[in-house]
Each structure stands twice: as C-alpha cells, then as structure tokens.
Amino acid sequence: MNNKLLLFAVWILLANSAQAQPNDSLFKTKDSLIQNNLSDSILQNSLHPQVNQVNQENQDSKPKPATLYIYRPGSFIGAVISYELYKGDQVICRIRNNSRCQIEIEEEGLIELWAKTEKKKTIHIYIVPGQSYYLKCGTAVGVFVGRPEMTIISAEQGESEFAKIKD
C-alpha cells in the first residue's frame, strides 16, 4: 500500500514536471493548480513518517479513526478574517485567528478539504486509520479579503504549535 502511494506521488511529480509552467506566471490554468495542489499534498503525505506506519495488530477489529488537528496560530495580519473549513460539502470547523479544533475521520483514503473567502483554496490529504494529521491554516493577502491558506505540517511541528493555542 505504501509503495503504491509513493509510486503514485512520483508519477504525479513526473507528469507535472513534463508540463511544468513557470512558477512566476500569473496565468496558471485551473487544472494545473489543482494537479499541483494534489501532488504536493500526496507527496507531503508520502514523506510524512506517520503515514507510512500501518497498525497491523488491529486488522480484525474496527480500525481506530484518524485524527485531524486543525489550527491557526495568532497573527496580527488577517486577524479579523475567519472562514469555514469544509470536508466535501460539510462544514467541519470555523477557522479563526488563534484557534484550534480536533476532528476524527472514520474513512480511509483521499479526502478533500477546502475553504473560501474571495478565492477557494483546496487541499487533499490521504487518510490512514489511526494516524494523526496536522493542518495549519492562515490567511494570505487578497484583493478585498484575505484568502485561506492551508498546509500539512509534520507531527513534531504540529504538536508543538497546536499545544501553544489555548481556546
């Protein structure tokens, strides 16, 4: 399973490099942006050490759900901007300055998380039951309103940053 995921990530990276566009181009197509976001998310997951560990002992029992830790560190820039985070068409939490939430995800496989202010931002995460994932959120400068930002973070960095936020 892990080898297939790694091969898939390499295949996507090779496909993207064959049709690569300059990074400073202001006119990237929607399809290339979606493909780049998907390959970045899959590559980050394949390099993440916790994703590559599978709990073999609990094969017979119901798998433990994955835990998604979502947080947004406090920042003066964009402090008043907040937005809803969606999994598919369902709101899973509200992203505010200096906030955090913890979500359990039962299903295994690729999920899509997205948020929208003036622009929609999407990220894909491959979920393995029993694993922990850290999603760092924020805002980027937009024309009228700040735009959502989301990044998958390593467990070490995510645990530390998540613990610093007090609700």
Chimera marker file (.cmm) of the C-alpha trace (Angstrom):
<marker_set name="trace">
<marker id="1" x="0.000" y="0.000" z="0.000" r="1" g="1" b="0" radius="0.5"/>
<marker id="2" x="2.757" y="2.447" z="0.980" r="1" g="1" b="0" radius="0.5"/>
<marker id="3" x="4.814" y="1.602" z="-2.113" r="1" g="1" b="0" radius="0.5"/>
<marker id="4" x="1.805" y="2.232" z="-4.323" r="1" g="1" b="0" radius="0.5"/>
<marker id="5" x="1.280" y="5.650" z="-2.711" r="1" g="1" b="0" radius="0.5"/>
<marker id="6" x="4.927" y="6.568" z="-3.178" r="1" g="1" b="0" radius="0.5"/>
<marker id="7" x="4.889" y="5.421" z="-6.824" r="1" g="1" b="0" radius="0.5"/>
<marker id="8" x="1.693" y="7.402" z="-7.404" r="1" g="1" b="0" radius="0.5"/>
<marker id="9" x="3.295" y="10.539" z="-5.905" r="1" g="1" b="0" radius="0.5"/>
<marker id="10" x="6.401" y="10.114" z="-8.083" r="1" g="1" b="0" radius="0.5"/>
<marker id="11" x="4.231" y="9.570" z="-11.158" r="1" g="1" b="0" radius="0.5"/>
<marker id="12" x="2.299" y="12.798" z="-10.462" r="1" g="1" b="0" radius="0.5"/>
<marker id="13" x="5.510" y="14.747" z="-9.914" r="1" g="1" b="0" radius="0.5"/>
<marker id="14" x="6.960" y="13.451" z="-13.188" r="1" g="1" b="0" radius="0.5"/>
<marker id="15" x="3.746" y="14.251" z="-15.035" r="1" g="1" b="0" radius="0.5"/>
<marker id="16" x="3.743" y="17.772" z="-13.571" r="1" g="1" b="0" radius="0.5"/>
<marker id="17" x="7.396" y="18.379" z="-14.426" r="1" g="1" b="0" radius="0.5"/>
<marker id="18" x="6.788" y="17.336" z="-18.062" r="1" g="1" b="0" radius="0.5"/>
<marker id="19" x="4.119" y="20.007" z="-18.436" r="1" g="1" b="0" radius="0.5"/>
<marker id="20" x="5.573" y="22.486" z="-15.932" r="1" g="1" b="0" radius="0.5"/>
<marker id="21" x="4.795" y="26.154" z="-16.273" r="1" g="1" b="0" radius="0.5"/>
<marker id="22" x="6.940" y="28.970" z="-14.851" r="1" g="1" b="0" radius="0.5"/>
<marker id="23" x="6.196" y="29.498" z="-11.152" r="1" g="1" b="0" radius="0.5"/>
<marker id="24" x="6.003" y="33.253" z="-11.578" r="1" g="1" b="0" radius="0.5"/>
<marker id="25" x="3.318" y="33.057" z="-14.237" r="1" g="1" b="0" radius="0.5"/>
<marker id="26" x="0.183" y="34.976" z="-13.331" r="1" g="1" b="0" radius="0.5"/>
<marker id="27" x="-1.884" y="32.936" z="-15.766" r="1" g="1" b="0" radius="0.5"/>
<marker id="28" x="-1.733" y="29.366" z="-14.470" r="1" g="1" b="0" radius="0.5"/>
<marker id="29" x="-4.652" y="27.240" z="-15.550" r="1" g="1" b="0" radius="0.5"/>
<marker id="30" x="-7.140" y="25.916" z="-13.015" r="1" g="1" b="0" radius="0.5"/>
<marker id="31" x="-6.291" y="22.299" z="-13.938" r="1" g="1" b="0" radius="0.5"/>
<marker id="32" x="-2.552" y="22.783" z="-13.366" r="1" g="1" b="0" radius="0.5"/>
<marker id="33" x="-3.200" y="24.442" z="-9.988" r="1" g="1" b="0" radius="0.5"/>
<marker id="34" x="-5.461" y="21.568" z="-8.900" r="1" g="1" b="0" radius="0.5"/>
<marker id="35" x="-2.903" y="18.995" z="-10.097" r="1" g="1" b="0" radius="0.5"/>
<marker id="36" x="-0.065" y="20.802" z="-8.318" r="1" g="1" b="0" radius="0.5"/>
<marker id="37" x="-2.051" y="21.024" z="-5.051" r="1" g="1" b="0" radius="0.5"/>
<marker id="38" x="-2.942" y="17.321" z="-5.276" r="1" g="1" b="0" radius="0.5"/>
<marker id="39" x="0.641" y="16.242" z="-5.995" r="1" g="1" b="0" radius="0.5"/>
<marker id="40" x="2.000" y="18.475" z="-3.199" r="1" g="1" b="0" radius="0.5"/>
<marker id="41" x="-0.483" y="17.000" z="-0.713" r="1" g="1" b="0" radius="0.5"/>
<marker id="42" x="0.234" y="13.406" z="-1.755" r="1" g="1" b="0" radius="0.5"/>
<marker id="43" x="3.986" y="13.982" z="-1.708" r="1" g="1" b="0" radius="0.5"/>
<marker id="44" x="3.835" y="15.574" z="1.743" r="1" g="1" b="0" radius="0.5"/>
<marker id="45" x="1.812" y="12.592" z="2.963" r="1" g="1" b="0" radius="0.5"/>
<marker id="46" x="4.194" y="10.035" z="1.397" r="1" g="1" b="0" radius="0.5"/>
<marker id="47" x="7.181" y="11.686" z="3.080" r="1" g="1" b="0" radius="0.5"/>
<marker id="48" x="5.418" y="12.002" z="6.432" r="1" g="1" b="0" radius="0.5"/>
<marker id="49" x="6.720" y="9.162" z="8.639" r="1" g="1" b="0" radius="0.5"/>
<marker id="50" x="3.411" y="8.572" z="10.428" r="1" g="1" b="0" radius="0.5"/>
<marker id="51" x="1.553" y="7.939" z="7.162" r="1" g="1" b="0" radius="0.5"/>
<marker id="52" x="3.922" y="5.102" z="6.299" r="1" g="1" b="0" radius="0.5"/>
<marker id="53" x="3.176" y="3.225" z="9.532" r="1" g="1" b="0" radius="0.5"/>
<marker id="54" x="0.224" y="0.833" z="9.426" r="1" g="1" b="0" radius="0.5"/>
<marker id="55" x="-1.125" y="-0.768" z="12.576" r="1" g="1" b="0" radius="0.5"/>
<marker id="56" x="-1.102" y="-4.494" z="11.701" r="1" g="1" b="0" radius="0.5"/>
<marker id="57" x="-2.313" y="-5.639" z="15.146" r="1" g="1" b="0" radius="0.5"/>
<marker id="58" x="-5.858" y="-4.305" z="14.786" r="1" g="1" b="0" radius="0.5"/>
<marker id="59" x="-6.635" y="-5.845" z="11.368" r="1" g="1" b="0" radius="0.5"/>
<marker id="60" x="-9.533" y="-7.908" z="12.772" r="1" g="1" b="0" radius="0.5"/>
<marker id="61" x="-11.157" y="-5.189" z="14.879" r="1" g="1" b="0" radius="0.5"/>
<marker id="62" x="-12.736" y="-1.952" z="13.724" r="1" g="1" b="0" radius="0.5"/>
<marker id="63" x="-9.958" y="0.482" z="12.755" r="1" g="1" b="0" radius="0.5"/>
<marker id="64" x="-9.299" y="3.417" z="15.033" r="1" g="1" b="0" radius="0.5"/>
<marker id="65" x="-10.297" y="6.699" z="13.346" r="1" g="1" b="0" radius="0.5"/>
<marker id="66" x="-7.647" y="9.112" z="12.113" r="1" g="1" b="0" radius="0.5"/>
<marker id="67" x="-7.320" y="12.402" z="13.964" r="1" g="1" b="0" radius="0.5"/>
<marker id="68" x="-7.046" y="15.696" z="12.113" r="1" g="1" b="0" radius="0.5"/>
<marker id="69" x="-5.678" y="18.559" z="14.206" r="1" g="1" b="0" radius="0.5"/>
<marker id="70" x="-6.629" y="21.864" z="12.614" r="1" g="1" b="0" radius="0.5"/>
<marker id="71" x="-5.177" y="25.101" z="13.917" r="1" g="1" b="0" radius="0.5"/>
<marker id="72" x="-4.495" y="28.710" z="13.067" r="1" g="1" b="0" radius="0.5"/>
<marker id="73" x="-1.791" y="30.494" z="15.072" r="1" g="1" b="0" radius="0.5"/>
<marker id="74" x="-2.440" y="34.043" z="16.224" r="1" g="1" b="0" radius="0.5"/>
<marker id="75" x="-1.295" y="36.738" z="13.827" r="1" g="1" b="0" radius="0.5"/>
<marker id="76" x="-1.894" y="40.453" z="13.520" r="1" g="1" b="0" radius="0.5"/>
<marker id="77" x="-2.133" y="40.149" z="9.728" r="1" g="1" b="0" radius="0.5"/>
<marker id="78" x="-5.623" y="38.980" z="8.784" r="1" g="1" b="0" radius="0.5"/>
<marker id="79" x="-6.666" y="38.703" z="12.436" r="1" g="1" b="0" radius="0.5"/>
<marker id="80" x="-10.291" y="39.674" z="11.746" r="1" g="1" b="0" radius="0.5"/>
<marker id="81" x="-10.678" y="37.267" z="8.803" r="1" g="1" b="0" radius="0.5"/>
<marker id="82" x="-12.299" y="33.931" z="9.579" r="1" g="1" b="0" radius="0.5"/>
<marker id="83" x="-13.719" y="31.222" z="7.330" r="1" g="1" b="0" radius="0.5"/>
<marker id="84" x="-15.435" y="27.843" z="7.334" r="1" g="1" b="0" radius="0.5"/>
<marker id="85" x="-13.410" y="24.681" z="6.620" r="1" g="1" b="0" radius="0.5"/>
<marker id="86" x="-15.285" y="22.071" z="4.576" r="1" g="1" b="0" radius="0.5"/>
<marker id="87" x="-14.781" y="18.346" z="4.076" r="1" g="1" b="0" radius="0.5"/>
<marker id="88" x="-16.707" y="17.695" z="0.893" r="1" g="1" b="0" radius="0.5"/>
<marker id="89" x="-19.905" y="19.723" z="1.306" r="1" g="1" b="0" radius="0.5"/>
<marker id="90" x="-19.960" y="19.583" z="5.124" r="1" g="1" b="0" radius="0.5"/>
<marker id="91" x="-18.562" y="22.310" z="7.403" r="1" g="1" b="0" radius="0.5"/>
<marker id="92" x="-16.185" y="20.678" z="9.894" r="1" g="1" b="0" radius="0.5"/>
<marker id="93" x="-14.993" y="23.773" z="11.786" r="1" g="1" b="0" radius="0.5"/>
<marker id="94" x="-14.634" y="27.551" z="11.757" r="1" g="1" b="0" radius="0.5"/>
<marker id="95" x="-11.093" y="28.857" z="11.278" r="1" g="1" b="0" radius="0.5"/>
<marker id="96" x="-10.452" y="31.991" z="13.377" r="1" g="1" b="0" radius="0.5"/>
<marker id="97" x="-7.277" y="33.745" z="14.430" r="1" g="1" b="0" radius="0.5"/>
<marker id="98" x="-5.578" y="31.831" z="17.295" r="1" g="1" b="0" radius="0.5"/>
<marker id="99" x="-7.995" y="28.881" z="17.208" r="1" g="1" b="0" radius="0.5"/>
<marker id="100" x="-7.814" y="25.105" z="17.026" r="1" g="1" b="0" radius="0.5"/>
<marker id="101" x="-10.072" y="22.090" z="16.652" r="1" g="1" b="0" radius="0.5"/>
<marker id="102" x="-9.718" y="18.330" z="16.548" r="1" g="1" b="0" radius="0.5"/>
<marker id="103" x="-11.715" y="16.140" z="14.128" r="1" g="1" b="0" radius="0.5"/>
<marker id="104" x="-11.917" y="12.349" z="13.929" r="1" g="1" b="0" radius="0.5"/>
<marker id="105" x="-12.163" y="10.879" z="10.422" r="1" g="1" b="0" radius="0.5"/>
<marker id="106" x="-13.538" y="7.354" z="10.063" r="1" g="1" b="0" radius="0.5"/>
<marker id="107" x="-12.947" y="6.675" z="6.363" r="1" g="1" b="0" radius="0.5"/>
<marker id="108" x="-9.645" y="5.756" z="4.742" r="1" g="1" b="0" radius="0.5"/>
<marker id="109" x="-8.446" y="7.319" z="1.507" r="1" g="1" b="0" radius="0.5"/>
<marker id="110" x="-8.062" y="10.667" z="-0.159" r="1" g="1" b="0" radius="0.5"/>
<marker id="111" x="-10.210" y="13.452" z="1.285" r="1" g="1" b="0" radius="0.5"/>
<marker id="112" x="-10.667" y="16.994" z="0.060" r="1" g="1" b="0" radius="0.5"/>
<marker id="113" x="-10.676" y="19.937" z="2.455" r="1" g="1" b="0" radius="0.5"/>
<marker id="114" x="-11.495" y="23.423" z="1.241" r="1" g="1" b="0" radius="0.5"/>
<marker id="115" x="-12.217" y="26.945" z="2.393" r="1" g="1" b="0" radius="0.5"/>
<marker id="116" x="-13.378" y="30.051" z="0.600" r="1" g="1" b="0" radius="0.5"/>
<marker id="117" x="-13.362" y="33.789" z="1.180" r="1" g="1" b="0" radius="0.5"/>
<marker id="118" x="-12.884" y="35.698" z="-2.069" r="1" g="1" b="0" radius="0.5"/>
<marker id="119" x="-10.980" y="32.727" z="-3.513" r="1" g="1" b="0" radius="0.5"/>
<marker id="120" x="-11.351" y="28.987" z="-2.919" r="1" g="1" b="0" radius="0.5"/>
<marker id="121" x="-8.363" y="27.047" z="-1.535" r="1" g="1" b="0" radius="0.5"/>
<marker id="122" x="-8.364" y="23.227" z="-1.655" r="1" g="1" b="0" radius="0.5"/>
<marker id="123" x="-6.010" y="20.653" z="-0.146" r="1" g="1" b="0" radius="0.5"/>
<marker id="124" x="-6.091" y="16.849" z="-0.419" r="1" g="1" b="0" radius="0.5"/>
<marker id="125" x="-4.972" y="14.504" z="2.364" r="1" g="1" b="0" radius="0.5"/>
<marker id="126" x="-4.644" y="10.732" z="2.161" r="1" g="1" b="0" radius="0.5"/>
<marker id="127" x="-6.109" y="9.421" z="5.424" r="1" g="1" b="0" radius="0.5"/>
<marker id="128" x="-4.952" y="6.202" z="7.097" r="1" g="1" b="0" radius="0.5"/>
<marker id="129" x="-6.982" y="4.998" z="10.129" r="1" g="1" b="0" radius="0.5"/>
<marker id="130" x="-5.266" y="5.506" z="13.479" r="1" g="1" b="0" radius="0.5"/>
<marker id="131" x="-2.883" y="8.192" z="12.192" r="1" g="1" b="0" radius="0.5"/>
<marker id="132" x="-2.657" y="11.858" z="13.198" r="1" g="1" b="0" radius="0.5"/>
<marker id="133" x="-2.501" y="14.753" z="10.751" r="1" g="1" b="0" radius="0.5"/>
<marker id="134" x="-1.819" y="18.448" z="11.388" r="1" g="1" b="0" radius="0.5"/>
<marker id="135" x="-3.340" y="21.125" z="9.167" r="1" g="1" b="0" radius="0.5"/>
<marker id="136" x="-2.002" y="24.639" z="9.721" r="1" g="1" b="0" radius="0.5"/>
<marker id="137" x="-4.353" y="27.348" z="8.478" r="1" g="1" b="0" radius="0.5"/>
<marker id="138" x="-3.903" y="31.055" z="7.955" r="1" g="1" b="0" radius="0.5"/>
<marker id="139" x="-4.688" y="33.884" z="5.574" r="1" g="1" b="0" radius="0.5"/>
<marker id="140" x="-2.851" y="35.329" z="2.599" r="1" g="1" b="0" radius="0.5"/>
<marker id="141" x="-3.245" y="38.801" z="1.168" r="1" g="1" b="0" radius="0.5"/>
<marker id="142" x="-6.213" y="39.104" z="-1.171" r="1" g="1" b="0" radius="0.5"/>
<marker id="143" x="-7.678" y="41.917" z="-3.245" r="1" g="1" b="0" radius="0.5"/>
<marker id="144" x="-10.595" y="42.717" z="-0.899" r="1" g="1" b="0" radius="0.5"/>
<marker id="145" x="-10.444" y="39.997" z="1.767" r="1" g="1" b="0" radius="0.5"/>
<marker id="146" x="-7.686" y="37.684" z="2.976" r="1" g="1" b="0" radius="0.5"/>
<marker id="147" x="-7.520" y="34.320" z="1.214" r="1" g="1" b="0" radius="0.5"/>
<marker id="148" x="-7.455" y="30.989" z="3.079" r="1" g="1" b="0" radius="0.5"/>
<marker id="149" x="-4.106" y="29.226" z="3.400" r="1" g="1" b="0" radius="0.5"/>
<marker id="150" x="-3.702" y="25.570" z="4.425" r="1" g="1" b="0" radius="0.5"/>
<marker id="151" x="-0.555" y="23.463" z="4.832" r="1" g="1" b="0" radius="0.5"/>
<marker id="152" x="0.032" y="19.911" z="6.056" r="1" g="1" b="0" radius="0.5"/>
<marker id="153" x="2.596" y="20.082" z="8.862" r="1" g="1" b="0" radius="0.5"/>
<marker id="154" x="4.866" y="17.389" z="10.355" r="1" g="1" b="0" radius="0.5"/>
<marker id="155" x="3.695" y="15.804" z="13.604" r="1" g="1" b="0" radius="0.5"/>
<marker id="156" x="6.601" y="17.273" z="15.585" r="1" g="1" b="0" radius="0.5"/>
<marker id="157" x="5.962" y="20.849" z="14.477" r="1" g="1" b="0" radius="0.5"/>
<marker id="158" x="2.173" y="20.434" z="14.543" r="1" g="1" b="0" radius="0.5"/>
<marker id="159" x="2.053" y="19.064" z="18.110" r="1" g="1" b="0" radius="0.5"/>
<marker id="160" x="4.143" y="21.961" z="19.375" r="1" g="1" b="0" radius="0.5"/>
<marker id="161" x="2.187" y="24.684" z="17.565" r="1" g="1" b="0" radius="0.5"/>
<marker id="162" x="-1.211" y="23.092" z="18.347" r="1" g="1" b="0" radius="0.5"/>
<marker id="163" x="-0.376" y="22.915" z="22.078" r="1" g="1" b="0" radius="0.5"/>
<marker id="164" x="0.521" y="26.638" z="22.198" r="1" g="1" b="0" radius="0.5"/>
<marker id="165" x="-3.003" y="27.680" z="21.185" r="1" g="1" b="0" radius="0.5"/>
<marker id="166" x="-5.328" y="27.989" z="24.154" r="1" g="1" b="0" radius="0.5"/>
<marker id="167" x="-9.049" y="28.099" z="23.439" r="1" g="1" b="0" radius="0.5"/>
<link id1="1" id2="2" r="1" g="1" b="0" radius="0.2"/>
<link id1="2" id2="3" r="1" g="1" b="0" radius="0.2"/>
<link id1="3" id2="4" r="1" g="1" b="0" radius="0.2"/>
<link id1="4" id2="5" r="1" g="1" b="0" radius="0.2"/>
<link id1="5" id2="6" r="1" g="1" b="0" radius="0.2"/>
<link id1="6" id2="7" r="1" g="1" b="0" radius="0.2"/>
<link id1="7" id2="8" r="1" g="1" b="0" radius="0.2"/>
<link id1="8" id2="9" r="1" g="1" b="0" radius="0.2"/>
<link id1="9" id2="10" r="1" g="1" b="0" radius="0.2"/>
<link id1="10" id2="11" r="1" g="1" b="0" radius="0.2"/>
<link id1="11" id2="12" r="1" g="1" b="0" radius="0.2"/>
<link id1="12" id2="13" r="1" g="1" b="0" radius="0.2"/>
<link id1="13" id2="14" r="1" g="1" b="0" radius="0.2"/>
<link id1="14" id2="15" r="1" g="1" b="0" radius="0.2"/>
<link id1="15" id2="16" r="1" g="1" b="0" radius="0.2"/>
<link id1="16" id2="17" r="1" g="1" b="0" radius="0.2"/>
<link id1="17" id2="18" r="1" g="1" b="0" radius="0.2"/>
<link id1="18" id2="19" r="1" g="1" b="0" radius="0.2"/>
<link id1="19" id2="20" r="1" g="1" b="0" radius="0.2"/>
<link id1="20" id2="21" r="1" g="1" b="0" radius="0.2"/>
<link id1="21" id2="22" r="1" g="1" b="0" radius="0.2"/>
<link id1="22" id2="23" r="1" g="1" b="0" radius="0.2"/>
<link id1="23" id2="24" r="1" g="1" b="0" radius="0.2"/>
<link id1="24" id2="25" r="1" g="1" b="0" radius="0.2"/>
<link id1="25" id2="26" r="1" g="1" b="0" radius="0.2"/>
<link id1="26" id2="27" r="1" g="1" b="0" radius="0.2"/>
<link id1="27" id2="28" r="1" g="1" b="0" radius="0.2"/>
<link id1="28" id2="29" r="1" g="1" b="0" radius="0.2"/>
<link id1="29" id2="30" r="1" g="1" b="0" radius="0.2"/>
<link id1="30" id2="31" r="1" g="1" b="0" radius="0.2"/>
<link id1="31" id2="32" r="1" g="1" b="0" radius="0.2"/>
<link id1="32" id2="33" r="1" g="1" b="0" radius="0.2"/>
<link id1="33" id2="34" r="1" g="1" b="0" radius="0.2"/>
<link id1="34" id2="35" r="1" g="1" b="0" radius="0.2"/>
<link id1="35" id2="36" r="1" g="1" b="0" radius="0.2"/>
<link id1="36" id2="37" r="1" g="1" b="0" radius="0.2"/>
<link id1="37" id2="38" r="1" g="1" b="0" radius="0.2"/>
<link id1="38" id2="39" r="1" g="1" b="0" radius="0.2"/>
<link id1="39" id2="40" r="1" g="1" b="0" radius="0.2"/>
<link id1="40" id2="41" r="1" g="1" b="0" radius="0.2"/>
<link id1="41" id2="42" r="1" g="1" b="0" radius="0.2"/>
<link id1="42" id2="43" r="1" g="1" b="0" radius="0.2"/>
<link id1="43" id2="44" r="1" g="1" b="0" radius="0.2"/>
<link id1="44" id2="45" r="1" g="1" b="0" radius="0.2"/>
<link id1="45" id2="46" r="1" g="1" b="0" radius="0.2"/>
<link id1="46" id2="47" r="1" g="1" b="0" radius="0.2"/>
<link id1="47" id2="48" r="1" g="1" b="0" radius="0.2"/>
<link id1="48" id2="49" r="1" g="1" b="0" radius="0.2"/>
<link id1="49" id2="50" r="1" g="1" b="0" radius="0.2"/>
<link id1="50" id2="51" r="1" g="1" b="0" radius="0.2"/>
<link id1="51" id2="52" r="1" g="1" b="0" radius="0.2"/>
<link id1="52" id2="53" r="1" g="1" b="0" radius="0.2"/>
<link id1="53" id2="54" r="1" g="1" b="0" radius="0.2"/>
<link id1="54" id2="55" r="1" g="1" b="0" radius="0.2"/>
<link id1="55" id2="56" r="1" g="1" b="0" radius="0.2"/>
<link id1="56" id2="57" r="1" g="1" b="0" radius="0.2"/>
<link id1="57" id2="58" r="1" g="1" b="0" radius="0.2"/>
<link id1="58" id2="59" r="1" g="1" b="0" radius="0.2"/>
<link id1="59" id2="60" r="1" g="1" b="0" radius="0.2"/>
<link id1="60" id2="61" r="1" g="1" b="0" radius="0.2"/>
<link id1="61" id2="62" r="1" g="1" b="0" radius="0.2"/>
<link id1="62" id2="63" r="1" g="1" b="0" radius="0.2"/>
<link id1="63" id2="64" r="1" g="1" b="0" radius="0.2"/>
<link id1="64" id2="65" r="1" g="1" b="0" radius="0.2"/>
<link id1="65" id2="66" r="1" g="1" b="0" radius="0.2"/>
<link id1="66" id2="67" r="1" g="1" b="0" radius="0.2"/>
<link id1="67" id2="68" r="1" g="1" b="0" radius="0.2"/>
<link id1="68" id2="69" r="1" g="1" b="0" radius="0.2"/>
<link id1="69" id2="70" r="1" g="1" b="0" radius="0.2"/>
<link id1="70" id2="71" r="1" g="1" b="0" radius="0.2"/>
<link id1="71" id2="72" r="1" g="1" b="0" radius="0.2"/>
<link id1="72" id2="73" r="1" g="1" b="0" radius="0.2"/>
<link id1="73" id2="74" r="1" g="1" b="0" radius="0.2"/>
<link id1="74" id2="75" r="1" g="1" b="0" radius="0.2"/>
<link id1="75" id2="76" r="1" g="1" b="0" radius="0.2"/>
<link id1="76" id2="77" r="1" g="1" b="0" radius="0.2"/>
<link id1="77" id2="78" r="1" g="1" b="0" radius="0.2"/>
<link id1="78" id2="79" r="1" g="1" b="0" radius="0.2"/>
<link id1="79" id2="80" r="1" g="1" b="0" radius="0.2"/>
<link id1="80" id2="81" r="1" g="1" b="0" radius="0.2"/>
<link id1="81" id2="82" r="1" g="1" b="0" radius="0.2"/>
<link id1="82" id2="83" r="1" g="1" b="0" radius="0.2"/>
<link id1="83" id2="84" r="1" g="1" b="0" radius="0.2"/>
<link id1="84" id2="85" r="1" g="1" b="0" radius="0.2"/>
<link id1="85" id2="86" r="1" g="1" b="0" radius="0.2"/>
<link id1="86" id2="87" r="1" g="1" b="0" radius="0.2"/>
<link id1="87" id2="88" r="1" g="1" b="0" radius="0.2"/>
<link id1="88" id2="89" r="1" g="1" b="0" radius="0.2"/>
<link id1="89" id2="90" r="1" g="1" b="0" radius="0.2"/>
<link id1="90" id2="91" r="1" g="1" b="0" radius="0.2"/>
<link id1="91" id2="92" r="1" g="1" b="0" radius="0.2"/>
<link id1="92" id2="93" r="1" g="1" b="0" radius="0.2"/>
<link id1="93" id2="94" r="1" g="1" b="0" radius="0.2"/>
<link id1="94" id2="95" r="1" g="1" b="0" radius="0.2"/>
<link id1="95" id2="96" r="1" g="1" b="0" radius="0.2"/>
<link id1="96" id2="97" r="1" g="1" b="0" radius="0.2"/>
<link id1="97" id2="98" r="1" g="1" b="0" radius="0.2"/>
<link id1="98" id2="99" r="1" g="1" b="0" radius="0.2"/>
<link id1="99" id2="100" r="1" g="1" b="0" radius="0.2"/>
<link id1="100" id2="101" r="1" g="1" b="0" radius="0.2"/>
<link id1="101" id2="102" r="1" g="1" b="0" radius="0.2"/>
<link id1="102" id2="103" r="1" g="1" b="0" radius="0.2"/>
<link id1="103" id2="104" r="1" g="1" b="0" radius="0.2"/>
<link id1="104" id2="105" r="1" g="1" b="0" radius="0.2"/>
<link id1="105" id2="106" r="1" g="1" b="0" radius="0.2"/>
<link id1="106" id2="107" r="1" g="1" b="0" radius="0.2"/>
<link id1="107" id2="108" r="1" g="1" b="0" radius="0.2"/>
<link id1="108" id2="109" r="1" g="1" b="0" radius="0.2"/>
<link id1="109" id2="110" r="1" g="1" b="0" radius="0.2"/>
<link id1="110" id2="111" r="1" g="1" b="0" radius="0.2"/>
<link id1="111" id2="112" r="1" g="1" b="0" radius="0.2"/>
<link id1="112" id2="113" r="1" g="1" b="0" radius="0.2"/>
<link id1="113" id2="114" r="1" g="1" b="0" radius="0.2"/>
<link id1="114" id2="115" r="1" g="1" b="0" radius="0.2"/>
<link id1="115" id2="116" r="1" g="1" b="0" radius="0.2"/>
<link id1="116" id2="117" r="1" g="1" b="0" radius="0.2"/>
<link id1="117" id2="118" r="1" g="1" b="0" radius="0.2"/>
<link id1="118" id2="119" r="1" g="1" b="0" radius="0.2"/>
<link id1="119" id2="120" r="1" g="1" b="0" radius="0.2"/>
<link id1="120" id2="121" r="1" g="1" b="0" radius="0.2"/>
<link id1="121" id2="122" r="1" g="1" b="0" radius="0.2"/>
<link id1="122" id2="123" r="1" g="1" b="0" radius="0.2"/>
<link id1="123" id2="124" r="1" g="1" b="0" radius="0.2"/>
<link id1="124" id2="125" r="1" g="1" b="0" radius="0.2"/>
<link id1="125" id2="126" r="1" g="1" b="0" radius="0.2"/>
<link id1="126" id2="127" r="1" g="1" b="0" radius="0.2"/>
<link id1="127" id2="128" r="1" g="1" b="0" radius="0.2"/>
<link id1="128" id2="129" r="1" g="1" b="0" radius="0.2"/>
<link id1="129" id2="130" r="1" g="1" b="0" radius="0.2"/>
<link id1="130" id2="131" r="1" g="1" b="0" radius="0.2"/>
<link id1="131" id2="132" r="1" g="1" b="0" radius="0.2"/>
<link id1="132" id2="133" r="1" g="1" b="0" radius="0.2"/>
<link id1="133" id2="134" r="1" g="1" b="0" radius="0.2"/>
<link id1="134" id2="135" r="1" g="1" b="0" radius="0.2"/>
<link id1="135" id2="136" r="1" g="1" b="0" radius="0.2"/>
<link id1="136" id2="137" r="1" g="1" b="0" radius="0.2"/>
<link id1="137" id2="138" r="1" g="1" b="0" radius="0.2"/>
<link id1="138" id2="139" r="1" g="1" b="0" radius="0.2"/>
<link id1="139" id2="140" r="1" g="1" b="0" radius="0.2"/>
<link id1="140" id2="141" r="1" g="1" b="0" radius="0.2"/>
<link id1="141" id2="142" r="1" g="1" b="0" radius="0.2"/>
<link id1="142" id2="143" r="1" g="1" b="0" radius="0.2"/>
<link id1="143" id2="144" r="1" g="1" b="0" radius="0.2"/>
<link id1="144" id2="145" r="1" g="1" b="0" radius="0.2"/>
<link id1="145" id2="146" r="1" g="1" b="0" radius="0.2"/>
<link id1="146" id2="147" r="1" g="1" b="0" radius="0.2"/>
<link id1="147" id2="148" r="1" g="1" b="0" radius="0.2"/>
<link id1="148" id2="149" r="1" g="1" b="0" radius="0.2"/>
<link id1="149" id2="150" r="1" g="1" b="0" radius="0.2"/>
<link id1="150" id2="151" r="1" g="1" b="0" radius="0.2"/>
<link id1="151" id2="152" r="1" g="1" b="0" radius="0.2"/>
<link id1="152" id2="153" r="1" g="1" b="0" radius="0.2"/>
<link id1="153" id2="154" r="1" g="1" b="0" radius="0.2"/>
<link id1="154" id2="155" r="1" g="1" b="0" radius="0.2"/>
<link id1="155" id2="156" r="1" g="1" b="0" radius="0.2"/>
<link id1="156" id2="157" r="1" g="1" b="0" radius="0.2"/>
<link id1="157" id2="158" r="1" g="1" b="0" radius="0.2"/>
<link id1="158" id2="159" r="1" g="1" b="0" radius="0.2"/>
<link id1="159" id2="160" r="1" g="1" b="0" radius="0.2"/>
<link id1="160" id2="161" r="1" g="1" b="0" radius="0.2"/>
<link id1="161" id2="162" r="1" g="1" b="0" radius="0.2"/>
<link id1="162" id2="163" r="1" g="1" b="0" radius="0.2"/>
<link id1="163" id2="164" r="1" g="1" b="0" radius="0.2"/>
<link id1="164" id2="165" r="1" g="1" b="0" radius="0.2"/>
<link id1="165" id2="166" r="1" g="1" b="0" radius="0.2"/>
<link id1="166" id2="167" r="1" g="1" b="0" radius="0.2"/>
</marker_set>
